[in-house]
């Protein structure tokens, strides 16, 4: 709260494509997609039209004893995209994590294995800030103060390629980290319900990127030791890593996939957890207690579902995945000037995500960089000493060129401060 006195919130009046426009008419490039949610720009006319149309039909009806066309169509299309045939809807990323964790533990209970109720996650992982989600999160800033409220979980080594030994490839390091996962499962599989992981990129860890072989090996180990694999694709789904879902790059199918953020293009709160026929079958019973007793008042909201359907329409009609691959190559070349900066370390890219560390930074680096970048017309928020770019997919080469120059100017001003 006190920090807001030094840096008051940016008063946004409207949005236009990749731009935020404040109450004084000043424009800011939304370089982080308003916390990774905006895919196709602010005030996208096709998403606007879908929501306006839905407003004249039905704004909301509960999914307890009722249904509606947008949620049915969305479920069918997500099932086709993921290969997972059953969807359960929530309101945000944290609620998706809660749903997946509860459903996994309840599955094992229904299967007669009541001791399988513990969870594994990656070191430095982030899965949300509600109590269950925070239990499998490993970011001390968010977690430490609430530790007495949280359930114990185990964190295994992260395959973050920045942590590899000198001369060790990202693939070799990922496999070495997978050995640690195997060692834990070999000893604790009988009490472990699920392993939850952010595929390919750990966002809150500073865009920690790793080799997809880790996911392949994790899938094999979860199968071997009969443990669920939960893919938290809340931040990385819907094209962020270069494929529709990050798990595709490891050619695996998780037992659960958690989706949110970009699912509605940044318009409305919505999350979904998709799972398999086998897990669904475990809850198919006459006894109410064996059903999955979890609910949200706005589950499967029609307006949010129509926004999500418009997002999927844009992916299909505009060939977004292929176009983004071309853009990512082009944008990486433009950002080459940043790579050459003497204080830049570990420059990396995965799909439409770019990140790097800045060496020799002060404790207030992130907030100071943010303020200086605002003066350059860029809305960007570093994580610690990690600067990252995760722009809307409607960004063009000229926008990235402007962003590159703004980052360089901001680094130059930080240099004089140092």
C-alpha positions, 0 to 999 in steps of 0.5 A: 500500500505504501508503494502506491504513494511513490508510484500511483496506479496508471489511470487507464481510460481506454485500450486500443490493440497493444496500447493502453491509453491513460486519462491524459491521452498518453499511450503505453505499449502493453508489453506484458499483456496486462499480466499475460491475459491479453492475446489479441489486443484491447477492444478487439472488435471480434471479441467485442461483437461476440460478447455484445451478441451474447448480452442479448441472449442470456447473461448468466445461468447456473450450471447446477441443473441447467446448461447453455449453448456457449459452455457446451460448444466451448467444452467440445472445442477444448476437448478436441484441442486437448484430447481431454473429454471432460471440463470443469469450470472455475473463475480464475487460475487459482480456482483451476488449481484448487479444482485439479488438486481436489479432483485428483485426491478425491479420485484416489479416495474413490478408488480406495487409495485414501493415503494418496493425498499428497502433492509434488511441485517444482521448486520455484513454481507458482500455481496461485494464491488461494490456500490449496494453490499456495500449498504447491507454490514455492515463491517465499514472498507469497507463501511464507506469511501464510505457512501456518494455513497451508498443507505440506507439499514437496518441491523437487528440483526445477529443470530451469536451464539457468541452473545447469552446470557449465557445459551441461546442456538444457536437455541433460540438466532436465533429465538430471532433475527428472532423476530427482523426481523419480527418486522421490516417487520411488519412495513416496508413490503410495501417498502421492496423488499428483505432480503439478507442473508449469510446462516449459516456462515457470512464470513467477520464477522469472520466466524460467525455461526448460527443455521439454524432455523433462515433461516427457520423462515426468509423464513416464514416471507418473505412469510408472508410479501411478501418480496424476500429472497436472499441467498448469497451462494457465499462463503458457496455454493458448499459443504462448510457447509456440504451440497451442498448449506447451505440453504438445512440445513434449508430445504428452497428454496430462491427466489434468490441464488447467486453463485460464488467463488467455482463454477469454483473450483478457476480457472476462474471468474464466478458468477450466480444468479438463480431464480424462474419461478414467477420472470422470468415471471415478465420480460416476456413482449413485452416492452423492459423496462420491461426486465432485462437490465443488462449485462457483456461482459464475461457473461457465458464465455465458459471456465469458464462454462467448469471449473464449469461443471468439478467441478460438475462432481467431486462432482458427481463422487467422492461423495464429500459431503459424503467424506467431512462429514467424513473428517470434523469429522476427522479434528475436532478431529485433531484440538482438540489440538488447542481447548485446547489452553488457549487463544483460544475462541469460537472454532466452525465448520460448514462443512469444515470451522473451526474458533476460536478467540484468546484472548488478542491480539494486534491491528496488530494480524492478520498481525503478525499471517499471517507472523509467519504462513508463516514461518511455511509453512502455508498461512493463513489470520486471520480476526481481532482476528479470525483465520479460516481454510477453506481448499481445499477439497483435504486436507488429515489428514496428512496436517491438522496435519501439519496445527495444529502444525503450528497454535500451534507454531504460537500461541506460538510465539505470546505468547512470543511476548505478 
